[in-house]
Amino acid sequence: MDEREINLADLLLNILLHWRGLILLMLAGGILFGAYSYISSDREAKALQKEYDEQNAMLEEVEDEEDVFALSQRLLEEQMTKTQIANVLSVITNEELMAEKNSYLESSVLMQLDANNVPEEWIVFAVLADDSTAANNIALVYENILSGNGLNEYLSDKFNIAESAVDELYSIKYATNRFYLGTNSFSMAIVYSDKDTCQSMAQAVIEYAASQTAELKEYLGEHELVVLGQYYSESTNTSLLNTKKTYVNDVMTLETAIAKAKDAFSDEEVAYYNCLSSSKMTLKEDEEEEIDETESELDIVTVVLAHISVKYVLLGAVLFVLAYACLLAAIYVFDNRLKRCDNMQEIYKIPQLGCIELRTAGKRKPLQFVDNMLNGFWNRNRRSFSVEESVKLAATAVKIAAVKSEAAYVSIIGCNMKNGSLDICEQIKSFLANEGIRADILDNVIYDAEAMERLTDSSCAVLVENVASTLYSEIDEELALLKRQNIKALGGIIVAVK
């Protein structure tokens, strides 16, 4: 016998045909590992609950609310890793930053403007003096005055706008597209949501600048501040558009990051986050309100429940299935019995005259159609024959081989002819008899002395072997027996029972 190769497809089919056992073991593994995870979790939960109860009792003994928050924060930090603490602090920082950006978007006068249609009033100032160098220097002084806090306070009082918002509504330009100006001139751009207010603010700026002239003349010398031009326009402000887009994108990015981080919070991180949030909220409220609103959030953890770990359930299911599959593979590899994927020509160098698959009429297994589907997939590239057709084809092949060998008597030999194999041999014997060839069926020829003696008159023999019953060593012994008796092996027939 030549060295046998393992057919991976047949090995896989053999494992899949045990799908019922695989499912049962998968369930058993999931249940066992799930029970183990629950028992471990219950033991840990009881220990943690005891620790949390002690910590909550400590909190109840503290009367000062700020001390309660400080103690609660410290106890939580003792239970957490540095990474967990950093995760919570990062979320709180991002929330504060997002709140600031939202507040700016909602309260800023500039952010309320339509960036595609911004009302804008331009004022062009010039400083006139006898000396051009003095005029240039004085112009710089006016630029500093008109960009300082004095103008912010003046406009804030006059138009009832917050100083921080006023600073965004005007800017000093050092050049203009409408006038060719020297360095003793500068221009200011004022924006607002409506034309009338925008022009009123421009007029207020002119008044404020004029009010500074008398005092500056005392220190800087004789000069004159004149308005060279003033005009109104409505245009698209790309800078404002980009700024608004940046703020909105930043808010959306922060909101997404905060939501993802909160979803990944552990129980300890949630408690720590609630503690810090409550502490910050309390600083902004009265003492009476803070006690009522934060009392329910001061406990470290109120109840710790045991749970079943899905990870352990899946791990148990996978491990049990893999263990069973490895066991089936080992049994298949070390099984020394004939398999239905074997070929007599490749293993024993004798022609394979046929392969007959019998279907037993025994009790059907539950969900038998799954087995039929797997077997159908295995045979998808093979032509399917009925048992009668397979027997006739095998018998014809035996007859042709016998005629070619000029043999009038053929021995049909094998081991453990059962489960229909003996009936197959009888049908072949009957077919050969009709063709004028005498045949004799010899079961267990290597174990039965009487059957072995009946080989004396035979010159040719055919081997009929059963899948999952006949041993490879038995076929070797049968071929060795035929060789010793100078009996020609016409070929072999494999019989498989489904």
Summary of the structure (lengths in Angstrom):
residues: 498
radius of gyration: 48.8
end to end distance: 26.2
largest distance: 147.4
contacts: 1471
relative contact order: 0.12
helix: 60%
strand: 14%
